[in-house]
Amino acid sequence: MFEDPSYIVPRDLPASLKQESKQIQCVLKLSNNKRPLEEGEKLAVKRAAIEASKTEEPVKGLSNLSLAQTDQAEAHLQGGNLSDSNSLIPELGRDITINCLLRCSRSDYGAIASLNRAFRSLIQSGELYRLRREMGIIEHWVYFSCKLKEWEAFDPIHHRWMHLPPMNASDCFMCADKESLAVGTELLVFGKEVRGNAIYRYNLLTNTWSTGMTMNTPRCLFGSASLGEIAILAGGCDPRGKLLKSAELYNSITGTWIPISSMHKARKMCSGVFMDGKFYVIGGIGEGSSAMLTDVEMYDLETGKWTQIADMFPARIGSDGVSVISAAGEAPPLLAVVNNELYAADHEKEEVRKFDKGRKLWRTLGRLPEQASSMNGWGLAFRACGDRLIVIGGPRDSGGGIVELNGWVPDEGPPHWKLLARQPMCGFVFNCTVMGC
Protein backbone atom coordinates (compact mmCIF):
# COMPACT_ATOMS: atom_id res chain seq x y z
CA MET A 1 0.00 0.00 0.00
CA PHE A 2 2.89 2.36 0.78
CA GLU A 3 5.93 3.18 -1.33
CA ASP A 4 8.54 2.79 1.40
CA PRO A 5 8.30 6.39 2.65
CA SER A 6 11.10 8.07 4.53
CA TYR A 7 9.95 9.51 7.84
CA ILE A 8 11.24 12.86 8.99
CA VAL A 9 12.94 13.01 12.39
CA PRO A 10 12.73 16.49 13.93
CA ARG A 11 16.13 17.88 14.79
CA ASP A 12 15.00 20.06 17.69
CA LEU A 13 13.76 17.34 20.04
CA PRO A 14 15.00 17.65 23.63
CA ALA A 15 17.40 14.96 24.78
CA SER A 16 14.72 13.44 26.99
CA LEU A 17 12.60 12.72 23.91
CA LYS A 18 15.25 11.33 21.56
CA GLN A 19 14.55 7.71 22.50
CA GLU A 20 10.80 8.31 22.36
CA SER A 21 11.18 9.87 18.92
CA LYS A 22 13.09 6.79 17.80
CA GLN A 23 10.27 4.56 19.02
CA ILE A 24 7.72 6.72 17.17
CA GLN A 25 9.72 6.27 13.96
CA CYS A 26 9.81 2.52 14.52
CA VAL A 27 6.04 2.47 15.05
CA LEU A 28 5.58 4.34 11.77
CA LYS A 29 7.90 1.90 10.01
CA LEU A 30 5.94 -0.97 11.52
CA SER A 31 2.82 0.28 9.76
CA ASN A 32 4.68 -0.32 6.53
CA ASN A 33 6.48 -3.60 7.36
CA LYS A 34 3.70 -5.10 9.51
CA ARG A 35 6.29 -6.69 11.82
CA PRO A 36 8.51 -5.53 14.71
CA LEU A 37 11.93 -4.23 13.76
CA GLU A 38 15.19 -5.59 15.08
CA GLU A 39 17.57 -3.23 16.87
CA GLY A 40 19.84 -2.98 13.85
CA GLU A 41 16.85 -2.15 11.64
CA LYS A 42 15.70 0.54 14.05
CA LEU A 43 19.06 2.27 13.80
CA ALA A 44 19.01 2.03 10.01
CA VAL A 45 15.50 3.49 9.91
CA LYS A 46 16.55 6.41 12.09
CA ARG A 47 19.65 7.11 10.00
CA ALA A 48 17.61 6.95 6.80
CA ALA A 49 15.05 9.31 8.28
CA ILE A 50 17.72 11.84 9.22
CA GLU A 51 19.13 11.71 5.70
CA ALA A 52 15.62 12.09 4.29
CA SER A 53 15.10 15.26 6.31
CA LYS A 54 18.13 16.82 4.60
CA THR A 55 17.08 16.15 1.02
CA GLU A 56 14.93 18.41 -1.12
CA GLU A 57 13.61 15.61 -3.30
CA PRO A 58 9.86 14.96 -3.15
CA VAL A 59 8.84 12.12 -0.87
CA LYS A 60 6.25 10.01 -2.61
CA GLY A 61 3.62 7.70 -1.28
CA LEU A 62 3.10 8.98 2.24
CA SER A 63 1.81 12.38 1.19
CA ASN A 64 -0.90 10.72 -0.89
CA LEU A 65 -2.28 8.71 2.03
CA SER A 66 -5.66 10.10 3.01
CA LEU A 67 -7.42 9.59 6.32
CA ALA A 68 -10.24 8.04 4.35
CA GLN A 69 -7.94 5.08 3.74
CA THR A 70 -7.32 4.35 7.39
CA ASP A 71 -9.99 1.68 7.66
CA GLN A 72 -8.36 -0.23 4.81
CA ALA A 73 -4.91 0.27 6.29
CA GLU A 74 -6.10 -0.92 9.69
CA ALA A 75 -7.52 -4.07 8.14
CA HIS A 76 -4.09 -4.84 6.66
CA LEU A 77 -2.59 -4.52 10.14
CA GLN A 78 -4.86 -7.08 11.79
CA GLY A 79 -1.96 -9.48 12.10
CA GLY A 80 -0.03 -7.17 14.43
CA ASN A 81 -0.51 -5.94 17.96
CA LEU A 82 -0.98 -2.33 16.96
CA SER A 83 -4.24 -2.86 15.08
CA ASP A 84 -5.67 -4.81 17.99
CA SER A 85 -5.04 -1.97 20.42
CA ASN A 86 -7.20 1.10 20.94
CA SER A 87 -4.46 2.94 22.88
CA LEU A 88 -1.44 4.95 21.86
CA ILE A 89 2.03 3.63 22.78
CA PRO A 90 1.64 2.13 26.29
CA GLU A 91 5.39 2.07 26.94
CA LEU A 92 5.62 5.83 26.46
CA GLY A 93 2.31 6.98 27.84
CA ARG A 94 -0.13 9.37 26.23
CA ASP A 95 1.63 12.65 27.10
CA ILE A 96 5.07 11.66 25.77
CA THR A 97 3.54 10.08 22.66
CA ILE A 98 1.62 13.26 21.88
CA ASN A 99 4.73 15.35 22.57
CA CYS A 100 6.58 13.35 19.92
CA LEU A 101 3.72 13.49 17.43
CA LEU A 102 3.57 17.26 17.72
CA ARG A 103 7.04 17.42 16.19
CA CYS A 104 6.27 15.13 13.26
CA SER A 105 5.44 16.70 9.92
CA ARG A 106 1.69 16.91 9.44
CA SER A 107 2.14 15.09 6.15
CA ASP A 108 2.94 12.02 8.30
CA TYR A 109 -0.39 12.18 10.12
CA GLY A 110 -2.21 10.11 7.50
CA ALA A 111 0.12 7.17 8.11
CA ILE A 112 -0.02 7.68 11.87
CA ALA A 113 -3.83 7.63 11.77
CA SER A 114 -3.71 4.22 10.09
CA LEU A 115 -1.96 2.56 13.05
CA ASN A 116 -5.10 2.00 15.10
CA ARG A 117 -8.35 3.59 16.21
CA ALA A 118 -6.70 5.58 19.02
CA PHE A 119 -4.23 7.24 16.69
CA ARG A 120 -6.95 7.91 14.13
CA SER A 121 -9.21 9.43 16.79
CA LEU A 122 -6.35 11.62 18.02
CA ILE A 123 -5.56 12.91 14.53
CA GLN A 124 -9.19 13.57 13.62
CA SER A 125 -9.96 15.29 16.93
CA GLY A 126 -7.79 18.26 16.01
CA GLU A 127 -6.03 18.13 19.39
CA LEU A 128 -2.58 17.89 17.81
CA TYR A 129 -3.14 20.96 15.65
CA ARG A 130 -4.45 22.95 18.63
CA LEU A 131 -1.38 22.03 20.70
CA ARG A 132 0.96 22.73 17.78
CA ARG A 133 -0.47 26.23 17.43
CA GLU A 134 -0.06 26.86 21.17
CA MET A 135 3.59 25.75 20.91
CA GLY A 136 4.23 27.80 17.78
CA ILE A 137 4.71 24.71 15.59
CA ILE A 138 3.10 25.69 12.30
CA GLU A 139 3.63 24.25 8.82
CA HIS A 140 2.35 26.29 5.89
CA TRP A 141 1.04 24.41 2.89
CA VAL A 142 -0.12 25.87 -0.40
CA TYR A 143 -3.54 24.74 -1.67
CA PHE A 144 -4.47 25.56 -5.24
CA SER A 145 -6.72 24.50 -8.10
CA CYS A 146 -5.72 24.41 -11.75
CA LYS A 147 -8.57 22.12 -12.78
CA LEU A 148 -12.27 22.29 -12.01
CA LYS A 149 -13.26 20.18 -8.97
CA GLU A 150 -9.62 19.27 -8.22
CA TRP A 151 -7.28 20.71 -5.61
CA GLU A 152 -3.60 20.10 -4.94
CA ALA A 153 -1.63 20.75 -1.76
CA PHE A 154 2.12 21.36 -1.66
CA ASP A 155 4.44 21.33 1.34
CA PRO A 156 7.30 23.70 0.42
CA ILE A 157 9.50 22.58 3.32
CA HIS A 158 9.57 18.85 2.60
CA HIS A 159 8.60 19.20 -1.09
CA ARG A 160 5.63 16.87 -0.73
CA TRP A 161 2.44 16.85 -2.82
CA MET A 162 -1.04 15.75 -1.78
CA HIS A 163 -4.03 15.39 -4.07
CA LEU A 164 -7.26 16.28 -2.32
CA PRO A 165 -10.41 14.24 -3.01
CA PRO A 166 -12.46 15.79 -5.83
CA MET A 167 -15.23 18.21 -4.95
CA ASN A 168 -18.73 16.81 -5.37
CA ALA A 169 -20.00 20.09 -6.78
CA SER A 170 -22.39 20.86 -9.62
CA ASP A 171 -21.28 22.17 -13.00
CA CYS A 172 -22.93 25.47 -12.14
CA PHE A 173 -20.73 25.87 -9.06
CA MET A 174 -17.56 24.91 -10.89
CA CYS A 175 -18.14 27.33 -13.77
CA ALA A 176 -19.07 30.32 -11.60
CA ASP A 177 -16.61 32.79 -10.06
CA LYS A 178 -15.11 31.38 -6.88
CA GLU A 179 -13.12 32.63 -3.91
CA SER A 180 -11.10 30.45 -1.55
CA LEU A 181 -9.87 30.83 1.99
CA ALA A 182 -7.95 28.63 4.44
CA VAL A 183 -8.75 29.08 8.13
CA GLY A 184 -7.67 26.77 10.94
CA THR A 185 -7.73 23.25 9.47
CA GLU A 186 -10.38 24.08 6.88
CA LEU A 187 -10.35 25.11 3.24
CA LEU A 188 -13.43 27.10 2.22
CA VAL A 189 -14.44 27.52 -1.43
CA PHE A 190 -17.18 30.07 -2.16
CA GLY A 191 -19.27 30.03 -5.33
CA LYS A 192 -22.78 29.81 -6.74
CA GLU A 193 -25.22 26.97 -7.27
CA VAL A 194 -28.45 27.18 -9.28
CA ARG A 195 -30.40 28.16 -6.18
CA GLY A 196 -27.89 30.70 -4.88
CA ASN A 197 -24.53 31.10 -3.18
CA ALA A 198 -22.85 28.03 -1.76
CA ILE A 199 -19.78 27.20 0.34
CA TYR A 200 -17.83 23.95 0.10
CA ARG A 201 -15.64 23.11 3.07
CA TYR A 202 -12.64 20.77 3.03
CA ASN A 203 -11.76 19.34 6.44
CA LEU A 204 -8.07 18.51 6.83
CA LEU A 205 -8.80 16.25 9.81
CA THR A 206 -11.09 13.91 7.87
CA ASN A 207 -9.87 14.59 4.31
CA THR A 208 -13.47 15.16 3.16
CA TRP A 209 -15.58 17.86 1.52
CA SER A 210 -18.94 19.01 2.85
CA THR A 211 -21.45 21.74 2.07
CA GLY A 212 -24.41 23.39 3.73
CA MET A 213 -22.88 26.25 5.71
CA THR A 214 -24.16 29.76 4.99
CA MET A 215 -22.99 33.26 5.79
CA ASN A 216 -25.27 35.85 7.34
CA THR A 217 -25.07 37.81 4.09
CA PRO A 218 -24.33 35.65 1.02
CA ARG A 219 -21.71 37.36 -1.12
CA CYS A 220 -19.09 36.97 -3.80
CA LEU A 221 -16.12 39.02 -5.07
CA PHE A 222 -15.23 39.98 -1.48
CA GLY A 223 -11.95 40.61 0.32
CA SER A 224 -10.90 38.07 2.95
CA ALA A 225 -8.03 36.83 5.09
CA SER A 226 -7.50 34.51 8.04
CA LEU A 227 -5.64 34.74 11.33
CA GLY A 228 -5.29 31.38 13.03
CA GLU A 229 -8.76 29.93 13.56
CA ILE A 230 -10.69 33.04 12.52
CA ALA A 231 -11.28 34.79 9.21
CA ILE A 232 -12.92 38.05 8.13
CA LEU A 233 -14.83 38.59 4.88
CA ALA A 234 -15.77 42.11 3.80
CA GLY A 235 -17.50 43.80 0.89
CA GLY A 236 -18.34 42.04 -2.35
CA CYS A 237 -21.73 41.67 -4.06
CA ASP A 238 -24.95 40.11 -2.85
CA PRO A 239 -26.87 37.61 -5.07
CA ARG A 240 -28.57 40.53 -6.87
CA GLY A 241 -25.29 42.24 -7.70
CA LYS A 242 -25.58 45.01 -5.11
CA LEU A 243 -22.25 46.20 -3.72
CA LEU A 244 -21.80 45.52 -0.01
CA LYS A 245 -19.95 47.28 2.78
CA SER A 246 -20.96 44.75 5.42
CA ALA A 247 -18.49 42.28 6.92
CA GLU A 248 -18.52 39.17 9.07
CA LEU A 249 -16.13 37.01 11.07
CA TYR A 250 -15.92 33.23 10.76
CA ASN A 251 -14.80 31.09 13.70
CA SER A 252 -13.56 27.72 12.42
CA ILE A 253 -13.57 26.17 15.90
CA THR A 254 -17.28 26.78 16.45
CA GLY A 255 -18.23 26.88 12.75
CA THR A 256 -20.17 30.11 13.27
CA TRP A 257 -20.47 33.37 11.30
CA ILE A 258 -20.63 36.58 13.34
CA PRO A 259 -21.63 39.94 11.80
CA ILE A 260 -19.20 42.77 12.57
CA SER A 261 -19.49 46.49 11.90
CA SER A 262 -19.65 47.63 8.27
CA MET A 263 -16.96 49.43 6.32
CA HIS A 264 -17.31 53.10 5.39
CA LYS A 265 -17.54 52.29 1.66
CA ALA A 266 -19.03 49.45 -0.33
CA ARG A 267 -16.60 47.73 -2.68
CA LYS A 268 -16.07 44.56 -4.69
CA MET A 269 -13.09 42.85 -6.39
CA CYS A 270 -10.98 43.80 -3.37
CA SER A 271 -8.31 41.90 -1.44
CA GLY A 272 -7.90 41.34 2.27
CA VAL A 273 -4.83 40.81 4.47
CA PHE A 274 -3.97 40.64 8.15
CA MET A 275 -1.01 42.81 9.19
CA ASP A 276 0.08 43.72 12.72
CA GLY A 277 -3.03 41.96 14.03
CA LYS A 278 -5.41 44.17 12.03
CA PHE A 279 -7.49 43.34 8.97
CA TYR A 280 -7.09 45.46 5.83
CA VAL A 281 -9.37 45.68 2.78
CA ILE A 282 -7.37 46.95 -0.18
CA GLY A 283 -8.28 47.95 -3.72
CA GLY A 284 -11.47 46.97 -5.46
CA ILE A 285 -14.16 48.90 -7.30
CA GLY A 286 -16.66 51.17 -5.57
CA GLU A 287 -20.06 52.51 -6.53
CA GLY A 288 -20.32 54.69 -9.64
CA SER A 289 -16.78 54.16 -10.94
CA SER A 290 -14.66 51.43 -12.53
CA ALA A 291 -11.40 52.90 -11.22
CA MET A 292 -9.45 51.07 -8.52
CA LEU A 293 -10.15 52.48 -5.07
CA THR A 294 -7.02 54.01 -3.57
CA ASP A 295 -8.23 54.31 0.00
CA VAL A 296 -7.91 51.34 2.35
CA GLU A 297 -10.11 50.25 5.23
CA MET A 298 -8.55 48.81 8.41
CA TYR A 299 -10.50 46.82 11.02
CA ASP A 300 -9.28 46.66 14.61
CA LEU A 301 -10.24 43.39 16.28
CA GLU A 302 -9.93 44.93 19.75
CA THR A 303 -12.11 48.00 19.21
CA GLY A 304 -14.39 46.52 16.54
CA LYS A 305 -14.07 49.68 14.44
CA TRP A 306 -13.03 50.49 10.88
CA THR A 307 -10.55 53.22 9.98
CA GLN A 308 -10.10 54.70 6.51
CA ILE A 309 -6.56 55.22 5.23
CA ALA A 310 -6.37 57.57 2.25
CA ASP A 311 -4.23 56.88 -0.82
CA MET A 312 -2.56 53.74 0.58
CA PHE A 313 -3.02 51.77 -2.63
CA PRO A 314 -2.18 53.71 -5.83
CA ALA A 315 -4.43 53.66 -8.86
CA ARG A 316 -3.11 52.29 -12.14
CA ILE A 317 -2.12 55.18 -14.40
CA GLY A 318 -2.17 55.08 -18.21
CA SER A 319 0.80 55.60 -20.53
CA ASP A 320 0.05 59.34 -20.67
CA GLY A 321 0.86 59.55 -16.98
CA VAL A 322 -2.47 61.18 -16.17
CA SER A 323 -5.50 59.04 -16.98
CA VAL A 324 -6.61 56.33 -14.58
CA ILE A 325 -6.97 52.85 -16.08
CA SER A 326 -10.25 51.05 -15.42
CA ALA A 327 -10.00 48.16 -12.99
CA ALA A 328 -12.98 46.39 -14.55
CA GLY A 329 -11.89 43.03 -15.90
CA GLU A 330 -8.74 42.96 -13.78
CA ALA A 331 -8.11 40.52 -10.97
CA PRO A 332 -8.23 41.81 -7.39
CA PRO A 333 -4.88 43.15 -6.14
CA LEU A 334 -2.24 40.44 -5.72
CA LEU A 335 -1.13 40.98 -2.12
CA ALA A 336 0.77 39.05 0.54
CA VAL A 337 2.04 39.76 4.05
CA VAL A 338 5.31 38.25 5.33
CA ASN A 339 6.53 39.11 8.83
CA ASN A 340 3.97 41.93 8.98
CA GLU A 341 5.33 43.54 5.80
CA LEU A 342 2.97 44.09 2.86
CA TYR A 343 3.99 43.06 -0.66
CA ALA A 344 2.20 43.38 -3.99
CA ALA A 345 2.69 41.78 -7.40
CA ASP A 346 2.19 44.14 -10.35
CA HIS A 347 1.05 41.74 -13.08
CA GLU A 348 1.34 44.36 -15.83
CA LYS A 349 4.93 45.42 -15.11
CA GLU A 350 5.78 41.96 -13.70
CA GLU A 351 7.32 43.51 -10.61
CA VAL A 352 7.24 42.98 -6.86
CA ARG A 353 6.60 45.98 -4.65
CA LYS A 354 6.78 46.53 -0.90
CA PHE A 355 4.81 49.02 1.17
CA ASP A 356 7.03 51.30 3.24
CA LYS A 357 5.04 51.88 6.44
CA GLY A 358 7.22 54.75 7.61
CA ARG A 359 7.13 56.74 4.38
CA LYS A 360 3.67 55.45 3.40
CA LEU A 361 4.63 54.63 -0.17
CA TRP A 362 5.27 51.63 -2.39
CA ARG A 363 8.82 50.69 -3.33
CA THR A 364 9.70 48.44 -6.28
CA LEU A 365 11.97 45.55 -5.26
CA GLY A 366 12.50 43.69 -8.51
CA ARG A 367 11.00 41.28 -10.98
CA LEU A 368 8.50 38.49 -10.65
CA PRO A 369 9.62 35.02 -11.81
CA GLU A 370 9.93 34.70 -15.58
CA GLN A 371 7.08 32.19 -15.59
CA ALA A 372 4.63 34.55 -13.85
CA SER A 373 2.33 35.14 -16.80
CA SER A 374 -1.34 36.01 -16.38
CA MET A 375 -4.44 37.45 -18.04
CA ASN A 376 -4.88 40.84 -16.37
CA GLY A 377 -3.79 39.21 -13.12
CA TRP A 378 -6.08 36.20 -13.49
CA GLY A 379 -4.44 32.76 -13.44
CA LEU A 380 -1.50 33.89 -11.29
CA ALA A 381 -1.20 33.22 -7.55
CA PHE A 382 0.84 35.45 -5.24
CA ARG A 383 0.76 34.35 -1.61
CA ALA A 384 2.61 34.46 1.70
CA CYS A 385 3.68 31.02 2.87
CA GLY A 386 5.32 31.27 6.27
CA ASP A 387 8.40 33.46 5.92
CA ARG A 388 8.46 33.37 2.13
CA LEU A 389 6.55 34.70 -0.85
CA ILE A 390 5.14 32.15 -3.27
CA VAL A 391 4.31 32.72 -6.94
CA ILE A 392 2.37 30.00 -8.80
CA GLY A 393 1.75 30.02 -12.52
CA GLY A 394 2.57 28.44 -15.85
CA PRO A 395 5.56 29.26 -18.06
CA ARG A 396 4.75 31.16 -21.23
CA ASP A 397 6.23 28.48 -23.47
CA SER A 398 4.59 25.53 -21.72
CA GLY A 399 1.43 25.44 -23.79
CA GLY A 400 -0.56 25.37 -20.54
CA GLY A 401 0.78 22.00 -19.49
CA ILE A 402 3.10 22.98 -16.62
CA VAL A 403 2.65 24.87 -13.38
CA GLU A 404 5.65 26.16 -11.45
CA LEU A 405 5.96 27.17 -7.81
CA ASN A 406 8.64 29.75 -7.09
CA GLY A 407 9.57 31.03 -3.65
CA TRP A 408 11.64 33.83 -2.16
CA VAL A 409 12.39 34.75 1.46
CA PRO A 410 12.23 38.56 1.44
CA ASP A 411 15.31 40.47 2.54
CA GLU A 412 16.76 43.89 1.85
CA GLY A 413 17.93 42.96 -1.63
CA PRO A 414 16.09 42.29 -4.90
CA PRO A 415 14.06 39.10 -5.27
CA HIS A 416 15.97 35.90 -5.98
CA TRP A 417 13.30 33.37 -6.86
CA LYS A 418 13.92 29.69 -6.27
CA LEU A 419 12.05 27.03 -8.21
CA LEU A 420 10.36 24.87 -5.57
CA ALA A 421 8.40 22.49 -7.79
CA ARG A 422 7.04 21.84 -11.27
CA GLN A 423 3.99 19.75 -12.03
CA PRO A 424 2.36 18.72 -15.32
CA MET A 425 -1.00 20.46 -15.07
CA CYS A 426 -2.80 23.48 -16.44
CA GLY A 427 -0.70 26.56 -15.84
CA PHE A 428 -3.75 28.72 -15.09
CA VAL A 429 -4.42 28.94 -11.32
CA PHE A 430 -8.15 29.33 -10.63
CA ASN A 431 -7.88 29.59 -6.84
CA CYS A 432 -5.10 29.51 -4.29
CA THR A 433 -4.75 29.84 -0.52
CA VAL A 434 -2.28 28.91 2.23
CA MET A 435 -3.11 26.86 5.32
CA GLY A 436 -0.88 27.13 8.36
CA CYS A 437 -1.39 24.58 11.12
KEDREN-171027 format. One record per residue (C-alpha): x, y, z. Coordinates in steps of 0.25 Angstrom, whole numbers, padded with zeros to 4 digits, always signed. Example, Ala and Ser with C-alpha at 12.3 -4.5 7.8 and 13.67 -1.06 7.14 Angstrom:
BEGIN
+0049-0018+0031 +0055-0004+0029 
//
This chain:
BEGIN
+0000+0000+0000 +0012+0009+0003 +0024+0013-0005 +0034+0011+0006 +0033+0026+0011 +0044+0032+0018 +0040+0038+0031 +0045+0051+0036 +0052+0052+0050 +0051+0066+0056 +0065+0072+0059 +0060+0080+0071 +0055+0069+0080 +0060+0071+0095 +0070+0060+0099 +0059+0054+0108 +0050+0051+0096 +0061+0045+0086 +0058+0031+0090 +0043+0033+0089 +0045+0039+0076 +0052+0027+0071 +0041+0018+0076 +0031+0027+0069 +0039+0025+0056 +0039+0010+0058 +0024+0010+0060 +0022+0017+0047 +0032+0008+0040 +0024-0004+0046 +0011+0001+0039 +0019-0001+0026 +0026-0014+0029 +0015-0020+0038 +0025-0027+0047 +0034-0022+0059 +0048-0017+0055 +0061-0022+0060 +0070-0013+0067 +0079-0012+0055 +0067-0009+0047 +0063+0002+0056 +0076+0009+0055 +0076+0008+0040 +0062+0014+0040 +0066+0026+0048 +0079+0028+0040 +0070+0028+0027 +0060+0037+0033 +0071+0047+0037 +0077+0047+0023 +0062+0048+0017 +0060+0061+0025 +0073+0067+0018 +0068+0065+0004 +0060+0074-0004 +0054+0062-0013 +0039+0060-0013 +0035+0048-0003 +0025+0040-0010 +0014+0031-0005 +0012+0036+0009 +0007+0050+0005 -0004+0043-0004 -0009+0035+0008 -0023+0040+0012 -0030+0038+0025 -0041+0032+0017 -0032+0020+0015 -0029+0017+0030 -0040+0007+0031 -0033-0001+0019 -0020+0001+0025 -0024-0004+0039 -0030-0016+0033 -0016-0019+0027 -0010-0018+0041 -0019-0028+0047 -0008-0038+0048 +0000-0029+0058 -0002-0024+0072 -0004-0009+0068 -0017-0011+0060 -0023-0019+0072 -0020-0008+0082 -0029+0004+0084 -0018+0012+0092 -0006+0020+0087 +0008+0015+0091 +0007+0009+0105 +0022+0008+0108 +0022+0023+0106 +0009+0028+0111 -0001+0037+0105 +0007+0051+0108 +0020+0047+0103 +0014+0040+0091 +0006+0053+0088 +0019+0061+0090 +0026+0053+0080 +0015+0054+0070 +0014+0069+0071 +0028+0070+0065 +0025+0061+0053 +0022+0067+0040 +0007+0068+0038 +0009+0060+0025 +0012+0048+0033 -0002+0049+0040 -0009+0040+0030 +0000+0029+0032 +0000+0031+0047 -0015+0031+0047 -0015+0017+0040 -0008+0010+0052 -0020+0008+0060 -0033+0014+0065 -0027+0022+0076 -0017+0029+0067 -0028+0032+0057 -0037+0038+0067 -0025+0046+0072 -0022+0052+0058 -0037+0054+0054 -0040+0061+0068 -0031+0073+0064 -0024+0073+0078 -0010+0072+0071 -0013+0084+0063 -0018+0092+0075 -0006+0088+0083 +0004+0091+0071 -0002+0105+0070 +0000+0107+0085 +0014+0103+0084 +0017+0111+0071 +0019+0099+0062 +0012+0103+0049 +0015+0097+0035 +0009+0105+0024 +0004+0098+0012 +0000+0103-0002 -0014+0099-0007 -0018+0102-0021 -0027+0098-0032 -0023+0098-0047 -0034+0088-0051 -0049+0089-0048 -0053+0081-0036 -0038+0077-0033 -0029+0083-0022 -0014+0080-0020 -0007+0083-0007 +0008+0085-0007 +0018+0085+0005 +0029+0095+0002 +0038+0090+0013 +0038+0075+0010 +0034+0077-0004 +0023+0067-0003 +0010+0067-0011 -0004+0063-0007 -0016+0062-0016 -0029+0065-0009 -0042+0057-0012 -0050+0063-0023 -0061+0073-0020 -0075+0067-0021 -0080+0080-0027 -0090+0083-0038 -0085+0089-0052 -0092+0102-0049 -0083+0103-0036 -0070+0100-0044 -0073+0109-0055 -0076+0121-0046 -0066+0131-0040 -0060+0126-0028 -0052+0131-0016 -0044+0122-0006 -0039+0123+0008 -0032+0115+0018 -0035+0116+0033 -0031+0107+0044 -0031+0093+0038 -0042+0096+0028 -0041+0100+0013 -0054+0108+0009 -0058+0110-0006 -0069+0120-0009 -0077+0120-0021 -0091+0119-0027 -0101+0108-0029 -0114+0109-0037 -0122+0113-0025 -0112+0123-0020 -0098+0124-0013 -0091+0112-0007 -0079+0109+0001 -0071+0096+0000 -0063+0092+0012 -0051+0083+0012 -0047+0077+0026 -0032+0074+0027 -0035+0065+0039 -0044+0056+0031 -0039+0058+0017 -0054+0061+0013 -0062+0071+0006 -0076+0076+0011 -0086+0087+0008 -0098+0094+0015 -0092+0105+0023 -0097+0119+0020 -0092+0133+0023 -0101+0143+0029 -0100+0151+0016 -0097+0143+0004 -0087+0149-0004 -0076+0148-0015 -0064+0156-0020 -0061+0160-0006 -0048+0162+0001 -0044+0152+0012 -0032+0147+0020 -0030+0138+0032 -0023+0139+0045 -0021+0126+0052 -0035+0120+0054 -0043+0132+0050 -0045+0139+0037 -0052+0152+0033 -0059+0154+0020 -0063+0168+0015 -0070+0175+0004 -0073+0168-0009 -0087+0167-0016 -0100+0160-0011 -0107+0150-0020 -0114+0162-0027 -0101+0169-0031 -0102+0180-0020 -0089+0185-0015 -0087+0182+0000 -0080+0189+0011 -0084+0179+0022 -0074+0169+0028 -0074+0157+0036 -0065+0148+0044 -0064+0133+0043 -0059+0124+0055 -0054+0111+0050 -0054+0105+0064 -0069+0107+0066 -0073+0108+0051 -0081+0120+0053 -0082+0133+0045 -0083+0146+0053 -0087+0160+0047 -0077+0171+0050 -0078+0186+0048 -0079+0191+0033 -0068+0198+0025 -0069+0212+0022 -0070+0209+0007 -0076+0198-0001 -0066+0191-0011 -0064+0178-0019 -0052+0171-0026 -0044+0175-0013 -0033+0168-0006 -0032+0165+0009 -0019+0163+0018 -0016+0163+0033 -0004+0171+0037 +0000+0175+0051 -0012+0168+0056 -0022+0177+0048 -0030+0173+0036 -0028+0182+0023 -0037+0183+0011 -0029+0188-0001 -0033+0192-0015 -0046+0188-0022 -0057+0196-0029 -0067+0205-0022 -0080+0210-0026 -0081+0219-0039 -0067+0217-0044 -0059+0206-0050 -0046+0212-0045 -0038+0204-0034 -0041+0210-0020 -0028+0216-0014 -0033+0217+0000 -0032+0205+0009 -0040+0201+0021 -0034+0195+0034 -0042+0187+0044 -0037+0187+0058 -0041+0174+0065 -0040+0180+0079 -0048+0192+0077 -0058+0186+0066 -0056+0199+0058 -0052+0202+0044 -0042+0213+0040 -0040+0219+0026 -0026+0221+0021 -0025+0230+0009 -0017+0228-0003 -0010+0215+0002 -0012+0207-0011 -0009+0215-0023 -0018+0215-0035 -0012+0209-0049 -0008+0221-0058 -0009+0220-0073 +0003+0222-0082 +0000+0237-0083 +0003+0238-0068 -0010+0245-0065 -0022+0236-0068 -0026+0225-0058 -0028+0211-0064 -0041+0204-0062 -0040+0193-0052 -0052+0186-0058 -0048+0172-0064 -0035+0172-0055 -0032+0162-0044 -0033+0167-0030 -0020+0173-0025 -0009+0162-0023 -0005+0164-0008 +0003+0156+0002 +0008+0159+0016 +0021+0153+0021 +0026+0156+0035 +0016+0168+0036 +0021+0174+0023 +0012+0176+0011 +0016+0172-0003 +0009+0174-0016 +0011+0167-0030 +0009+0177-0041 +0004+0167-0052 +0005+0177-0063 +0020+0182-0060 +0023+0168-0055 +0029+0174-0042 +0029+0172-0027 +0026+0184-0019 +0027+0186-0004 +0019+0196+0005 +0028+0205+0013 +0020+0208+0026 +0029+0219+0030 +0029+0227+0018 +0015+0222+0014 +0019+0219-0001 +0021+0207-0010 +0035+0203-0013 +0039+0194-0025 +0048+0182-0021 +0050+0175-0034 +0044+0165-0044 +0034+0154-0043 +0038+0140-0047 +0040+0139-0062 +0028+0129-0062 +0019+0138-0055 +0009+0141-0067 -0005+0144-0066 -0018+0150-0072 -0020+0163-0065 -0015+0157-0052 -0024+0145-0054 -0018+0131-0054 -0006+0136-0045 -0005+0133-0030 +0003+0142-0021 +0003+0137-0006 +0010+0138+0007 +0015+0124+0011 +0021+0125+0025 +0034+0134+0024 +0034+0133+0009 +0026+0139-0003 +0021+0129-0013 +0017+0131-0028 +0009+0120-0035 +0007+0120-0050 +0010+0114-0063 +0022+0117-0072 +0019+0125-0085 +0025+0114-0094 +0018+0102-0087 +0006+0102-0095 -0002+0101-0082 +0003+0088-0078 +0012+0092-0066 +0011+0099-0054 +0023+0105-0046 +0024+0109-0031 +0035+0119-0028 +0038+0124-0015 +0047+0135-0009 +0050+0139+0006 +0049+0154+0006 +0061+0162+0010 +0067+0176+0007 +0072+0172-0007 +0064+0169-0020 +0056+0156-0021 +0064+0144-0024 +0053+0133-0027 +0056+0119-0025 +0048+0108-0033 +0041+0099-0022 +0034+0090-0031 +0028+0087-0045 +0016+0079-0048 +0009+0075-0061 -0004+0082-0060 -0011+0094-0066 -0003+0106-0063 -0015+0115-0060 -0018+0116-0045 -0033+0117-0043 -0032+0118-0027 -0020+0118-0017 -0019+0119-0002 -0009+0116+0009 -0012+0107+0021 -0004+0109+0033 -0006+0098+0044 
//
